[in-house]
């Protein structure tokens, strides 16, 4: 077949035209981002100027809300590309301590400014306000430098867009980053409008309706339902959020976007947060070579009930993590090995432990293998020796066969202690379940929940403020949308049920001597909570009703304790008895144990 010079020229020009169009598309996104950063910086300048001019509280508060709207328009890119800078712009209003490095981050940014302006502006805070606003400019300058140099890629834009949609439905509608103003709906609408403009650049005529219709519906829903407490979060997720994420994933596949894959908890191809396999059980395994397999899980299940791992065969893992109690033991705290002395912490559930980026109540362990090693060698818990256990197991023909299948190795002459840890960890990684009646409801089964349970979910995510620490859909402290960090909180848990003295356990402070971490503990999951009483790290509360009452009072400070580093708001929630019962009914709908 002959190709004329003219035809070849047309083909070459067409190719370069397509490439130029692609380049321009991503450059346009970057250019728009820079303009939006300027708009955010300008809104900040207006607030600073108003502060310098001693304008009224009402004017200052209004300008602040405008600045937050401007930030929300860049949030999808800011959080994805520049999380470190974003932490200084819209991070938590409390001291944060980096889990791995121990680096301390002082509170700064919009959430700190919110607390200085709301509910009322105290003029004695003027100097601190001006300081915070000037610091924002430094971070804006960093944004501008970054986005003027970075080369955006289409797969990253799709990935960032999906994560922003997850962020909106898990954090945006809960008051997570605006607890005093509660302008969650207005801010979420602004974030969606900005994201829609970005994604429209990737649509052709056939795709426009597929994506813009669910986006427009969600934006309209936010604009028509601005009351924070009355907002129907269940309805929004079902009718708006789920269709948006489904449409975005479908569009990505249709356009054959070459997505760069990377290991994370929420699978990149998950269409919604509630897909049955949305989360990756191997995300926090040490490496691909240690991923759970059918053979390793089977071996770990046998080891889990074998007391050979403990001193004198006195205790197995299952002694404290009993399947019929959602892998807890039903005790305030278990006893030390061969003793009547109580351990100082309540036994946590192992269900969905694979979805936690850090383990133990004080998050001192990163890997399940690390946690298991600590428990086996702890003198009060199992007082075992992995080396001794490995030698004993090697003498049993059945275990020889099981280890050889799980960890194929030529000319094997022994069992490696790491294989024991990984087999047990693999079994624990299999103890996952995200198929409760609540999950079924969120997949479209409207009969799965009753009216009270749906109302309980809306309260949990709204007025009751549970969802700002127990993040949907895992309902533990792993922060969405990446779920790479897990939070600890200072709640002021009392030593006794009716007492006004804080429990003496210092929690995370024991391994990280930062004063603000005293009495700080990991936020556990509330999935299967109806099966795991008693509650809190010390088992002080025997019922969900007592737990809800504790939060309703405002934690330890609300009960009258002197605890300046409490991170839980001390303001009472003012939940009615009917509302408390609804929240508990919802929590019970989260029951779903591994099969």
Secondary structure by P-SEA (a helix, b strand, c coil): ccccaaaaaaaaaaaaaaaaaaaaaaaaaaaaaaaaaaaaaaaaaaaaaaaaacccaaaaaaaaaaaaaaaaaaccccccccaaaaaaaccccccccccccccccccccaaaaaaaccccccccaaaaaaaaaaaaaaaaaaaaaaaacccccaaaaaaaaaaaaaaaacccccccccccccaaaaaaaaaaaaaaaaaccccccccccccaaaaaaaaaaaaaccccccccaaaaaaccaaaaaaaaaaaaaaaccccccccccccccccccccccccccccccccccccccaaaaaaaaaaaaccccccccccccccccccccccccccccccccccccccccccccccccccccccccccccccaaaaaaaaaaccccccccaaaaaaaaaacaaaaaaaaaaccccccccccaaaaaaaaaaaaaaccccccaaaaaaacccccccaaaaaaaaaaacccccccccccccccccccccccbbbbbbcccccccccccccccccccccccccccccccccccccccccccccccccccccaaaaaaaaaacccccccccccccccccccccccaaaaaaaaaaaaacccccc
